[in-house]
Amino acid sequence: MSLEAAGDVNRDRALVAAQFALLAVILAGGQRGRGRPRLVQMTGSVLSAGGLGLLVWSGRTLGRNLTPLPTPVAGGSLVQRGPYRHVRHPIYTALLLLAGGWTVARGGWTSAAGTLLLAGLLRHKARIEDAALAGRHPDHAAYRARTGAFLPRHGRR
């Protein structure tokens, strides 16, 4: 393994460790919804449920291409079906829906700060992943042009 590849592996592992640490902070920072209106709690729960559904759908769609690392699986394909038809990183969207929904339902500044930090981390991971996919798949540029990173891109189809 080259020094550059070893550095990429270490970077990828550090990013995944930071991601899981932030998810733990978000979960621990919730205040059990104390004092939150029932409608707010329900809205957060719906967001989290939607995030969970999107997470499962996205993971199943990726199949053997699924990895928590931002460097894609060697020999993997560029998946453009299911949620990937509209969004390049639906798993990251799902994680943000889960974290955001938890924060809305449960409250807590720690959860809110963790969710914002998670959004930044996932954006960084998405940039790394997009660059790696562009280097491996010639059709990634066209795919990127017609899809959004976390949300569908409207107006250009």
Phi and psi in radians as a Rosetta constraint file:
Dihedral C 1 N 2 CA 2 C 2 CIRCULARHARMONIC -1.256 0.35
Dihedral N 2 CA 2 C 2 N 3 CIRCULARHARMONIC 2.833 0.35
Dihedral C 2 N 3 CA 3 C 3 CIRCULARHARMONIC -1.071 0.35
Dihedral N 3 CA 3 C 3 N 4 CIRCULARHARMONIC -0.654 0.35
Dihedral C 3 N 4 CA 4 C 4 CIRCULARHARMONIC -1.123 0.35
Dihedral N 4 CA 4 C 4 N 5 CIRCULARHARMONIC -0.773 0.35
Dihedral C 4 N 5 CA 5 C 5 CIRCULARHARMONIC -1.133 0.35
Dihedral N 5 CA 5 C 5 N 6 CIRCULARHARMONIC -0.699 0.35
Dihedral C 5 N 6 CA 6 C 6 CIRCULARHARMONIC -1.109 0.35
Dihedral N 6 CA 6 C 6 N 7 CIRCULARHARMONIC -0.693 0.35
Dihedral C 6 N 7 CA 7 C 7 CIRCULARHARMONIC -1.107 0.35
Dihedral N 7 CA 7 C 7 N 8 CIRCULARHARMONIC -0.689 0.35
Dihedral C 7 N 8 CA 8 C 8 CIRCULARHARMONIC -1.123 0.35
Dihedral N 8 CA 8 C 8 N 9 CIRCULARHARMONIC -0.721 0.35
Dihedral C 8 N 9 CA 9 C 9 CIRCULARHARMONIC -1.101 0.35
Dihedral N 9 CA 9 C 9 N 10 CIRCULARHARMONIC -0.797 0.35
Dihedral C 9 N 10 CA 10 C 10 CIRCULARHARMONIC -1.095 0.35
Dihedral N 10 CA 10 C 10 N 11 CIRCULARHARMONIC -0.765 0.35
Dihedral C 10 N 11 CA 11 C 11 CIRCULARHARMONIC -1.053 0.35
Dihedral N 11 CA 11 C 11 N 12 CIRCULARHARMONIC -0.816 0.35
Dihedral C 11 N 12 CA 12 C 12 CIRCULARHARMONIC -1.053 0.35
Dihedral N 12 CA 12 C 12 N 13 CIRCULARHARMONIC -0.782 0.35
Dihedral C 12 N 13 CA 13 C 13 CIRCULARHARMONIC -1.138 0.35
Dihedral N 13 CA 13 C 13 N 14 CIRCULARHARMONIC -0.684 0.35
Dihedral C 13 N 14 CA 14 C 14 CIRCULARHARMONIC -1.130 0.35
Dihedral N 14 CA 14 C 14 N 15 CIRCULARHARMONIC -0.704 0.35
Dihedral C 14 N 15 CA 15 C 15 CIRCULARHARMONIC -1.129 0.35
Dihedral N 15 CA 15 C 15 N 16 CIRCULARHARMONIC -0.734 0.35
Dihedral C 15 N 16 CA 16 C 16 CIRCULARHARMONIC -1.169 0.35
Dihedral N 16 CA 16 C 16 N 17 CIRCULARHARMONIC -0.709 0.35
Dihedral C 16 N 17 CA 17 C 17 CIRCULARHARMONIC -1.077 0.35
Dihedral N 17 CA 17 C 17 N 18 CIRCULARHARMONIC -0.758 0.35
Dihedral C 17 N 18 CA 18 C 18 CIRCULARHARMONIC -1.114 0.35
Dihedral N 18 CA 18 C 18 N 19 CIRCULARHARMONIC -0.670 0.35
Dihedral C 18 N 19 CA 19 C 19 CIRCULARHARMONIC -1.074 0.35
Dihedral N 19 CA 19 C 19 N 20 CIRCULARHARMONIC -0.827 0.35
Dihedral C 19 N 20 CA 20 C 20 CIRCULARHARMONIC -1.197 0.35
Dihedral N 20 CA 20 C 20 N 21 CIRCULARHARMONIC -0.609 0.35
Dihedral C 20 N 21 CA 21 C 21 CIRCULARHARMONIC -1.111 0.35
Dihedral N 21 CA 21 C 21 N 22 CIRCULARHARMONIC -0.747 0.35
Dihedral C 21 N 22 CA 22 C 22 CIRCULARHARMONIC -1.134 0.35
Dihedral N 22 CA 22 C 22 N 23 CIRCULARHARMONIC -0.683 0.35
Dihedral C 22 N 23 CA 23 C 23 CIRCULARHARMONIC -1.077 0.35
Dihedral N 23 CA 23 C 23 N 24 CIRCULARHARMONIC -0.686 0.35
Dihedral C 23 N 24 CA 24 C 24 CIRCULARHARMONIC -1.134 0.35
Dihedral N 24 CA 24 C 24 N 25 CIRCULARHARMONIC -0.716 0.35
Dihedral C 24 N 25 CA 25 C 25 CIRCULARHARMONIC -1.088 0.35
Dihedral N 25 CA 25 C 25 N 26 CIRCULARHARMONIC -0.749 0.35
Dihedral C 25 N 26 CA 26 C 26 CIRCULARHARMONIC -1.075 0.35
Dihedral N 26 CA 26 C 26 N 27 CIRCULARHARMONIC -0.817 0.35
Dihedral C 26 N 27 CA 27 C 27 CIRCULARHARMONIC -1.126 0.35
Dihedral N 27 CA 27 C 27 N 28 CIRCULARHARMONIC -0.742 0.35
Dihedral C 27 N 28 CA 28 C 28 CIRCULARHARMONIC -1.256 0.35
Dihedral N 28 CA 28 C 28 N 29 CIRCULARHARMONIC -0.441 0.35
Dihedral C 28 N 29 CA 29 C 29 CIRCULARHARMONIC -1.432 0.35
Dihedral N 29 CA 29 C 29 N 30 CIRCULARHARMONIC -0.130 0.35
Dihedral C 29 N 30 CA 30 C 30 CIRCULARHARMONIC -1.194 0.35
Dihedral N 30 CA 30 C 30 N 31 CIRCULARHARMONIC 2.516 0.35
Dihedral C 30 N 31 CA 31 C 31 CIRCULARHARMONIC -1.850 0.35
Dihedral N 31 CA 31 C 31 N 32 CIRCULARHARMONIC 0.483 0.35
Dihedral C 31 N 32 CA 32 C 32 CIRCULARHARMONIC 1.034 0.35
Dihedral N 32 CA 32 C 32 N 33 CIRCULARHARMONIC 0.417 0.35
Dihedral C 32 N 33 CA 33 C 33 CIRCULARHARMONIC 1.204 0.35
Dihedral N 33 CA 33 C 33 N 34 CIRCULARHARMONIC 0.226 0.35
Dihedral C 33 N 34 CA 34 C 34 CIRCULARHARMONIC -0.951 0.35
Dihedral N 34 CA 34 C 34 N 35 CIRCULARHARMONIC 2.201 0.35
Dihedral C 34 N 35 CA 35 C 35 CIRCULARHARMONIC 1.340 0.35
Dihedral N 35 CA 35 C 35 N 36 CIRCULARHARMONIC 0.058 0.35
Dihedral C 35 N 36 CA 36 C 36 CIRCULARHARMONIC -1.569 0.35
Dihedral N 36 CA 36 C 36 N 37 CIRCULARHARMONIC 2.376 0.35
Dihedral C 36 N 37 CA 37 C 37 CIRCULARHARMONIC -1.040 0.35
Dihedral N 37 CA 37 C 37 N 38 CIRCULARHARMONIC 2.568 0.35
Dihedral C 37 N 38 CA 38 C 38 CIRCULARHARMONIC -0.970 0.35
Dihedral N 38 CA 38 C 38 N 39 CIRCULARHARMONIC -0.704 0.35
Dihedral C 38 N 39 CA 39 C 39 CIRCULARHARMONIC -1.091 0.35
Dihedral N 39 CA 39 C 39 N 40 CIRCULARHARMONIC -0.678 0.35
Dihedral C 39 N 40 CA 40 C 40 CIRCULARHARMONIC -1.144 0.35
Dihedral N 40 CA 40 C 40 N 41 CIRCULARHARMONIC -0.774 0.35
Dihedral C 40 N 41 CA 41 C 41 CIRCULARHARMONIC -1.077 0.35
Dihedral N 41 CA 41 C 41 N 42 CIRCULARHARMONIC -0.747 0.35
Dihedral C 41 N 42 CA 42 C 42 CIRCULARHARMONIC -1.158 0.35
Dihedral N 42 CA 42 C 42 N 43 CIRCULARHARMONIC -0.692 0.35
Dihedral C 42 N 43 CA 43 C 43 CIRCULARHARMONIC -1.064 0.35
Dihedral N 43 CA 43 C 43 N 44 CIRCULARHARMONIC -0.782 0.35
Dihedral C 43 N 44 CA 44 C 44 CIRCULARHARMONIC -1.071 0.35
Dihedral N 44 CA 44 C 44 N 45 CIRCULARHARMONIC -0.701 0.35
Dihedral C 44 N 45 CA 45 C 45 CIRCULARHARMONIC -1.140 0.35
Dihedral N 45 CA 45 C 45 N 46 CIRCULARHARMONIC -0.685 0.35
Dihedral C 45 N 46 CA 46 C 46 CIRCULARHARMONIC -1.134 0.35
Dihedral N 46 CA 46 C 46 N 47 CIRCULARHARMONIC -0.748 0.35
Dihedral C 46 N 47 CA 47 C 47 CIRCULARHARMONIC -1.052 0.35
Dihedral N 47 CA 47 C 47 N 48 CIRCULARHARMONIC -0.781 0.35
Dihedral C 47 N 48 CA 48 C 48 CIRCULARHARMONIC -1.123 0.35
Dihedral N 48 CA 48 C 48 N 49 CIRCULARHARMONIC -0.723 0.35
Dihedral C 48 N 49 CA 49 C 49 CIRCULARHARMONIC -1.111 0.35
Dihedral N 49 CA 49 C 49 N 50 CIRCULARHARMONIC -0.722 0.35
Dihedral C 49 N 50 CA 50 C 50 CIRCULARHARMONIC -1.087 0.35
Dihedral N 50 CA 50 C 50 N 51 CIRCULARHARMONIC -0.712 0.35
Dihedral C 50 N 51 CA 51 C 51 CIRCULARHARMONIC -1.101 0.35
Dihedral N 51 CA 51 C 51 N 52 CIRCULARHARMONIC -0.726 0.35
Dihedral C 51 N 52 CA 52 C 52 CIRCULARHARMONIC -1.110 0.35
Dihedral N 52 CA 52 C 52 N 53 CIRCULARHARMONIC -0.767 0.35
Dihedral C 52 N 53 CA 53 C 53 CIRCULARHARMONIC -1.069 0.35
Dihedral N 53 CA 53 C 53 N 54 CIRCULARHARMONIC -0.774 0.35
Dihedral C 53 N 54 CA 54 C 54 CIRCULARHARMONIC -1.135 0.35
Dihedral N 54 CA 54 C 54 N 55 CIRCULARHARMONIC -0.648 0.35
Dihedral C 54 N 55 CA 55 C 55 CIRCULARHARMONIC -1.070 0.35
Dihedral N 55 CA 55 C 55 N 56 CIRCULARHARMONIC -0.836 0.35
Dihedral C 55 N 56 CA 56 C 56 CIRCULARHARMONIC -1.132 0.35
Dihedral N 56 CA 56 C 56 N 57 CIRCULARHARMONIC -0.829 0.35
Dihedral C 56 N 57 CA 57 C 57 CIRCULARHARMONIC -1.035 0.35
Dihedral N 57 CA 57 C 57 N 58 CIRCULARHARMONIC -0.791 0.35
Dihedral C 57 N 58 CA 58 C 58 CIRCULARHARMONIC -1.144 0.35
Dihedral N 58 CA 58 C 58 N 59 CIRCULARHARMONIC -0.775 0.35
Dihedral C 58 N 59 CA 59 C 59 CIRCULARHARMONIC -1.099 0.35
Dihedral N 59 CA 59 C 59 N 60 CIRCULARHARMONIC -0.741 0.35
Dihedral C 59 N 60 CA 60 C 60 CIRCULARHARMONIC -1.147 0.35
Dihedral N 60 CA 60 C 60 N 61 CIRCULARHARMONIC -0.650 0.35
Dihedral C 60 N 61 CA 61 C 61 CIRCULARHARMONIC -1.155 0.35
Dihedral N 61 CA 61 C 61 N 62 CIRCULARHARMONIC -0.690 0.35
Dihedral C 61 N 62 CA 62 C 62 CIRCULARHARMONIC -1.179 0.35
Dihedral N 62 CA 62 C 62 N 63 CIRCULARHARMONIC -0.596 0.35
Dihedral C 62 N 63 CA 63 C 63 CIRCULARHARMONIC 0.988 0.35
Dihedral N 63 CA 63 C 63 N 64 CIRCULARHARMONIC -2.183 0.35
Dihedral C 63 N 64 CA 64 C 64 CIRCULARHARMONIC -1.200 0.35
Dihedral N 64 CA 64 C 64 N 65 CIRCULARHARMONIC -0.199 0.35
Dihedral C 64 N 65 CA 65 C 65 CIRCULARHARMONIC -1.444 0.35
Dihedral N 65 CA 65 C 65 N 66 CIRCULARHARMONIC -0.115 0.35
Dihedral C 65 N 66 CA 66 C 66 CIRCULARHARMONIC -1.226 0.35
Dihedral N 66 CA 66 C 66 N 67 CIRCULARHARMONIC 2.258 0.35
Dihedral C 66 N 67 CA 67 C 67 CIRCULARHARMONIC -2.673 0.35
Dihedral N 67 CA 67 C 67 N 68 CIRCULARHARMONIC 2.533 0.35
Dihedral C 67 N 68 CA 68 C 68 CIRCULARHARMONIC -1.335 0.35
Dihedral N 68 CA 68 C 68 N 69 CIRCULARHARMONIC -0.226 0.35
Dihedral C 68 N 69 CA 69 C 69 CIRCULARHARMONIC -1.413 0.35
Dihedral N 69 CA 69 C 69 N 70 CIRCULARHARMONIC 2.615 0.35
Dihedral C 69 N 70 CA 70 C 70 CIRCULARHARMONIC -1.287 0.35
Dihedral N 70 CA 70 C 70 N 71 CIRCULARHARMONIC -0.344 0.35
Dihedral C 70 N 71 CA 71 C 71 CIRCULARHARMONIC -1.418 0.35
Dihedral N 71 CA 71 C 71 N 72 CIRCULARHARMONIC 2.127 0.35
Dihedral C 71 N 72 CA 72 C 72 CIRCULARHARMONIC -1.091 0.35
Dihedral N 72 CA 72 C 72 N 73 CIRCULARHARMONIC 2.784 0.35
Dihedral C 72 N 73 CA 73 C 73 CIRCULARHARMONIC -1.086 0.35
Dihedral N 73 CA 73 C 73 N 74 CIRCULARHARMONIC 2.342 0.35
Dihedral C 73 N 74 CA 74 C 74 CIRCULARHARMONIC -1.038 0.35
Dihedral N 74 CA 74 C 74 N 75 CIRCULARHARMONIC 2.308 0.35
Dihedral C 74 N 75 CA 75 C 75 CIRCULARHARMONIC 1.341 0.35
Dihedral N 75 CA 75 C 75 N 76 CIRCULARHARMONIC 0.114 0.35
Dihedral C 75 N 76 CA 76 C 76 CIRCULARHARMONIC -1.293 0.35
Dihedral N 76 CA 76 C 76 N 77 CIRCULARHARMONIC 2.914 0.35
Dihedral C 76 N 77 CA 77 C 77 CIRCULARHARMONIC -1.820 0.35
Dihedral N 77 CA 77 C 77 N 78 CIRCULARHARMONIC 2.846 0.35
Dihedral C 77 N 78 CA 78 C 78 CIRCULARHARMONIC -1.536 0.35
Dihedral N 78 CA 78 C 78 N 79 CIRCULARHARMONIC 1.814 0.35
Dihedral C 78 N 79 CA 79 C 79 CIRCULARHARMONIC -1.374 0.35
Dihedral N 79 CA 79 C 79 N 80 CIRCULARHARMONIC 2.220 0.35
Dihedral C 79 N 80 CA 80 C 80 CIRCULARHARMONIC -2.318 0.35
Dihedral N 80 CA 80 C 80 N 81 CIRCULARHARMONIC 0.507 0.35
Dihedral C 80 N 81 CA 81 C 81 CIRCULARHARMONIC -2.133 0.35
Dihedral N 81 CA 81 C 81 N 82 CIRCULARHARMONIC 3.040 0.35
Dihedral C 81 N 82 CA 82 C 82 CIRCULARHARMONIC 1.055 0.35
Dihedral N 82 CA 82 C 82 N 83 CIRCULARHARMONIC -2.425 0.35
Dihedral C 82 N 83 CA 83 C 83 CIRCULARHARMONIC -1.161 0.35
Dihedral N 83 CA 83 C 83 N 84 CIRCULARHARMONIC -0.360 0.35
Dihedral C 83 N 84 CA 84 C 84 CIRCULARHARMONIC -1.288 0.35
Dihedral N 84 CA 84 C 84 N 85 CIRCULARHARMONIC -0.135 0.35
Dihedral C 84 N 85 CA 85 C 85 CIRCULARHARMONIC -1.192 0.35
Dihedral N 85 CA 85 C 85 N 86 CIRCULARHARMONIC -0.513 0.35
Dihedral C 85 N 86 CA 86 C 86 CIRCULARHARMONIC -1.975 0.35
Dihedral N 86 CA 86 C 86 N 87 CIRCULARHARMONIC -0.462 0.35
Dihedral C 86 N 87 CA 87 C 87 CIRCULARHARMONIC -2.379 0.35
Dihedral N 87 CA 87 C 87 N 88 CIRCULARHARMONIC 2.362 0.35
Dihedral C 87 N 88 CA 88 C 88 CIRCULARHARMONIC -1.342 0.35
Dihedral N 88 CA 88 C 88 N 89 CIRCULARHARMONIC -0.466 0.35
Dihedral C 88 N 89 CA 89 C 89 CIRCULARHARMONIC -2.308 0.35
Dihedral N 89 CA 89 C 89 N 90 CIRCULARHARMONIC 1.058 0.35
Dihedral C 89 N 90 CA 90 C 90 CIRCULARHARMONIC -1.154 0.35
Dihedral N 90 CA 90 C 90 N 91 CIRCULARHARMONIC -0.427 0.35
Dihedral C 90 N 91 CA 91 C 91 CIRCULARHARMONIC -1.150 0.35
Dihedral N 91 CA 91 C 91 N 92 CIRCULARHARMONIC -0.682 0.35
Dihedral C 91 N 92 CA 92 C 92 CIRCULARHARMONIC -1.168 0.35
Dihedral N 92 CA 92 C 92 N 93 CIRCULARHARMONIC -0.690 0.35
Dihedral C 92 N 93 CA 93 C 93 CIRCULARHARMONIC -1.042 0.35
Dihedral N 93 CA 93 C 93 N 94 CIRCULARHARMONIC -0.770 0.35
Dihedral C 93 N 94 CA 94 C 94 CIRCULARHARMONIC -1.067 0.35
Dihedral N 94 CA 94 C 94 N 95 CIRCULARHARMONIC -0.764 0.35
Dihedral C 94 N 95 CA 95 C 95 CIRCULARHARMONIC -1.095 0.35
Dihedral N 95 CA 95 C 95 N 96 CIRCULARHARMONIC -0.672 0.35
Dihedral C 95 N 96 CA 96 C 96 CIRCULARHARMONIC -1.218 0.35
Dihedral N 96 CA 96 C 96 N 97 CIRCULARHARMONIC -0.625 0.35
Dihedral C 96 N 97 CA 97 C 97 CIRCULARHARMONIC -1.127 0.35
Dihedral N 97 CA 97 C 97 N 98 CIRCULARHARMONIC -0.760 0.35
Dihedral C 97 N 98 CA 98 C 98 CIRCULARHARMONIC -1.064 0.35
Dihedral N 98 CA 98 C 98 N 99 CIRCULARHARMONIC -0.878 0.35
Dihedral C 98 N 99 CA 99 C 99 CIRCULARHARMONIC -1.150 0.35
Dihedral N 99 CA 99 C 99 N 100 CIRCULARHARMONIC -0.774 0.35
Dihedral C 99 N 100 CA 100 C 100 CIRCULARHARMONIC -1.134 0.35
Dihedral N 100 CA 100 C 100 N 101 CIRCULARHARMONIC -0.725 0.35
Dihedral C 100 N 101 CA 101 C 101 CIRCULARHARMONIC -1.098 0.35
Dihedral N 101 CA 101 C 101 N 102 CIRCULARHARMONIC -0.753 0.35
Dihedral C 101 N 102 CA 102 C 102 CIRCULARHARMONIC -1.024 0.35
Dihedral N 102 CA 102 C 102 N 103 CIRCULARHARMONIC -0.796 0.35
Dihedral C 102 N 103 CA 103 C 103 CIRCULARHARMONIC -1.128 0.35
Dihedral N 103 CA 103 C 103 N 104 CIRCULARHARMONIC -0.725 0.35
Dihedral C 103 N 104 CA 104 C 104 CIRCULARHARMONIC -1.130 0.35
Dihedral N 104 CA 104 C 104 N 105 CIRCULARHARMONIC -0.803 0.35
Dihedral C 104 N 105 CA 105 C 105 CIRCULARHARMONIC -1.215 0.35
Dihedral N 105 CA 105 C 105 N 106 CIRCULARHARMONIC -0.690 0.35
Dihedral C 105 N 106 CA 106 C 106 CIRCULARHARMONIC -1.768 0.35
Dihedral N 106 CA 106 C 106 N 107 CIRCULARHARMONIC -0.414 0.35
Dihedral C 106 N 107 CA 107 C 107 CIRCULARHARMONIC 1.364 0.35
Dihedral N 107 CA 107 C 107 N 108 CIRCULARHARMONIC -3.138 0.35
Dihedral C 107 N 108 CA 108 C 108 CIRCULARHARMONIC 1.924 0.35
Dihedral N 108 CA 108 C 108 N 109 CIRCULARHARMONIC 2.192 0.35
Dihedral C 108 N 109 CA 109 C 109 CIRCULARHARMONIC -1.143 0.35
Dihedral N 109 CA 109 C 109 N 110 CIRCULARHARMONIC -0.581 0.35
Dihedral C 109 N 110 CA 110 C 110 CIRCULARHARMONIC -1.120 0.35
Dihedral N 110 CA 110 C 110 N 111 CIRCULARHARMONIC -0.767 0.35
Dihedral C 110 N 111 CA 111 C 111 CIRCULARHARMONIC -1.124 0.35
Dihedral N 111 CA 111 C 111 N 112 CIRCULARHARMONIC -0.711 0.35
Dihedral C 111 N 112 CA 112 C 112 CIRCULARHARMONIC -1.123 0.35
Dihedral N 112 CA 112 C 112 N 113 CIRCULARHARMONIC -0.776 0.35
Dihedral C 112 N 113 CA 113 C 113 CIRCULARHARMONIC -1.136 0.35
Dihedral N 113 CA 113 C 113 N 114 CIRCULARHARMONIC -0.724 0.35
Dihedral C 113 N 114 CA 114 C 114 CIRCULARHARMONIC -1.075 0.35
Dihedral N 114 CA 114 C 114 N 115 CIRCULARHARMONIC -0.682 0.35
Dihedral C 114 N 115 CA 115 C 115 CIRCULARHARMONIC -1.147 0.35
Dihedral N 115 CA 115 C 115 N 116 CIRCULARHARMONIC -0.725 0.35
Dihedral C 115 N 116 CA 116 C 116 CIRCULARHARMONIC -1.125 0.35
Dihedral N 116 CA 116 C 116 N 117 CIRCULARHARMONIC -0.747 0.35
Dihedral C 116 N 117 CA 117 C 117 CIRCULARHARMONIC -1.127 0.35
Dihedral N 117 CA 117 C 117 N 118 CIRCULARHARMONIC -0.673 0.35
Dihedral C 117 N 118 CA 118 C 118 CIRCULARHARMONIC -1.091 0.35
Dihedral N 118 CA 118 C 118 N 119 CIRCULARHARMONIC -0.710 0.35
Dihedral C 118 N 119 CA 119 C 119 CIRCULARHARMONIC -1.035 0.35
Dihedral N 119 CA 119 C 119 N 120 CIRCULARHARMONIC -0.767 0.35
Dihedral C 119 N 120 CA 120 C 120 CIRCULARHARMONIC -1.122 0.35
Dihedral N 120 CA 120 C 120 N 121 CIRCULARHARMONIC -0.745 0.35
Dihedral C 120 N 121 CA 121 C 121 CIRCULARHARMONIC -1.099 0.35
Dihedral N 121 CA 121 C 121 N 122 CIRCULARHARMONIC -0.780 0.35
Dihedral C 121 N 122 CA 122 C 122 CIRCULARHARMONIC -1.160 0.35
Dihedral N 122 CA 122 C 122 N 123 CIRCULARHARMONIC -0.600 0.35
Dihedral C 122 N 123 CA 123 C 123 CIRCULARHARMONIC -1.110 0.35
Dihedral N 123 CA 123 C 123 N 124 CIRCULARHARMONIC -0.719 0.35
Dihedral C 123 N 124 CA 124 C 124 CIRCULARHARMONIC -1.100 0.35
Dihedral N 124 CA 124 C 124 N 125 CIRCULARHARMONIC -0.807 0.35
Dihedral C 124 N 125 CA 125 C 125 CIRCULARHARMONIC -1.064 0.35
Dihedral N 125 CA 125 C 125 N 126 CIRCULARHARMONIC -0.678 0.35
Dihedral C 125 N 126 CA 126 C 126 CIRCULARHARMONIC -1.107 0.35
Dihedral N 126 CA 126 C 126 N 127 CIRCULARHARMONIC -0.695 0.35
Dihedral C 126 N 127 CA 127 C 127 CIRCULARHARMONIC -1.098 0.35
Dihedral N 127 CA 127 C 127 N 128 CIRCULARHARMONIC -0.755 0.35
Dihedral C 127 N 128 CA 128 C 128 CIRCULARHARMONIC -1.087 0.35
Dihedral N 128 CA 128 C 128 N 129 CIRCULARHARMONIC -0.802 0.35
Dihedral C 128 N 129 CA 129 C 129 CIRCULARHARMONIC -1.112 0.35
Dihedral N 129 CA 129 C 129 N 130 CIRCULARHARMONIC -0.776 0.35
Dihedral C 129 N 130 CA 130 C 130 CIRCULARHARMONIC -1.064 0.35
Dihedral N 130 CA 130 C 130 N 131 CIRCULARHARMONIC -0.739 0.35
Dihedral C 130 N 131 CA 131 C 131 CIRCULARHARMONIC -1.105 0.35
Dihedral N 131 CA 131 C 131 N 132 CIRCULARHARMONIC -0.739 0.35
Dihedral C 131 N 132 CA 132 C 132 CIRCULARHARMONIC -1.156 0.35
Dihedral N 132 CA 132 C 132 N 133 CIRCULARHARMONIC -0.740 0.35
Dihedral C 132 N 133 CA 133 C 133 CIRCULARHARMONIC -1.148 0.35
Dihedral N 133 CA 133 C 133 N 134 CIRCULARHARMONIC -0.660 0.35
Dihedral C 133 N 134 CA 134 C 134 CIRCULARHARMONIC -1.093 0.35
Dihedral N 134 CA 134 C 134 N 135 CIRCULARHARMONIC -0.620 0.35
Dihedral C 134 N 135 CA 135 C 135 CIRCULARHARMONIC -1.272 0.35
Dihedral N 135 CA 135 C 135 N 136 CIRCULARHARMONIC -0.353 0.35
Dihedral C 135 N 136 CA 136 C 136 CIRCULARHARMONIC -1.820 0.35
Dihedral N 136 CA 136 C 136 N 137 CIRCULARHARMONIC -0.432 0.35
Dihedral C 136 N 137 CA 137 C 137 CIRCULARHARMONIC -2.235 0.35
Dihedral N 137 CA 137 C 137 N 138 CIRCULARHARMONIC 1.938 0.35
Dihedral C 137 N 138 CA 138 C 138 CIRCULARHARMONIC -1.037 0.35
Dihedral N 138 CA 138 C 138 N 139 CIRCULARHARMONIC -0.472 0.35
Dihedral C 138 N 139 CA 139 C 139 CIRCULARHARMONIC -1.497 0.35
Dihedral N 139 CA 139 C 139 N 140 CIRCULARHARMONIC 0.066 0.35
Dihedral C 139 N 140 CA 140 C 140 CIRCULARHARMONIC -1.134 0.35
Dihedral N 140 CA 140 C 140 N 141 CIRCULARHARMONIC -0.614 0.35
Dihedral C 140 N 141 CA 141 C 141 CIRCULARHARMONIC -1.066 0.35
Dihedral N 141 CA 141 C 141 N 142 CIRCULARHARMONIC -0.775 0.35
Dihedral C 141 N 142 CA 142 C 142 CIRCULARHARMONIC -1.186 0.35
Dihedral N 142 CA 142 C 142 N 143 CIRCULARHARMONIC -0.690 0.35
Dihedral C 142 N 143 CA 143 C 143 CIRCULARHARMONIC -1.078 0.35
Dihedral N 143 CA 143 C 143 N 144 CIRCULARHARMONIC -0.792 0.35
Dihedral C 143 N 144 CA 144 C 144 CIRCULARHARMONIC -1.109 0.35
Dihedral N 144 CA 144 C 144 N 145 CIRCULARHARMONIC -0.651 0.35
Dihedral C 144 N 145 CA 145 C 145 CIRCULARHARMONIC -1.156 0.35
Dihedral N 145 CA 145 C 145 N 146 CIRCULARHARMONIC -0.490 0.35
Dihedral C 145 N 146 CA 146 C 146 CIRCULARHARMONIC -1.796 0.35
Dihedral N 146 CA 146 C 146 N 147 CIRCULARHARMONIC -0.065 0.35
Dihedral C 146 N 147 CA 147 C 147 CIRCULARHARMONIC -2.135 0.35
Dihedral N 147 CA 147 C 147 N 148 CIRCULARHARMONIC 2.747 0.35
Dihedral C 147 N 148 CA 148 C 148 CIRCULARHARMONIC -1.628 0.35
Dihedral N 148 CA 148 C 148 N 149 CIRCULARHARMONIC 2.845 0.35
Dihedral C 148 N 149 CA 149 C 149 CIRCULARHARMONIC -1.221 0.35
Dihedral N 149 CA 149 C 149 N 150 CIRCULARHARMONIC -0.916 0.35
Dihedral C 149 N 150 CA 150 C 150 CIRCULARHARMONIC -2.030 0.35
Dihedral N 150 CA 150 C 150 N 151 CIRCULARHARMONIC -0.433 0.35
Dihedral C 150 N 151 CA 151 C 151 CIRCULARHARMONIC -2.212 0.35
Dihedral N 151 CA 151 C 151 N 152 CIRCULARHARMONIC 2.653 0.35
Dihedral C 151 N 152 CA 152 C 152 CIRCULARHARMONIC -1.031 0.35
Dihedral N 152 CA 152 C 152 N 153 CIRCULARHARMONIC 2.531 0.35
Dihedral C 152 N 153 CA 153 C 153 CIRCULARHARMONIC -1.605 0.35
Dihedral N 153 CA 153 C 153 N 154 CIRCULARHARMONIC 2.172 0.35
Dihedral C 153 N 154 CA 154 C 154 CIRCULARHARMONIC -1.765 0.35
Dihedral N 154 CA 154 C 154 N 155 CIRCULARHARMONIC 2.665 0.35
Dihedral C 154 N 155 CA 155 C 155 CIRCULARHARMONIC 1.671 0.35
Dihedral N 155 CA 155 C 155 N 156 CIRCULARHARMONIC -0.393 0.35
Dihedral C 155 N 156 CA 156 C 156 CIRCULARHARMONIC -2.183 0.35
Dihedral N 156 CA 156 C 156 N 157 CIRCULARHARMONIC 1.856 0.35
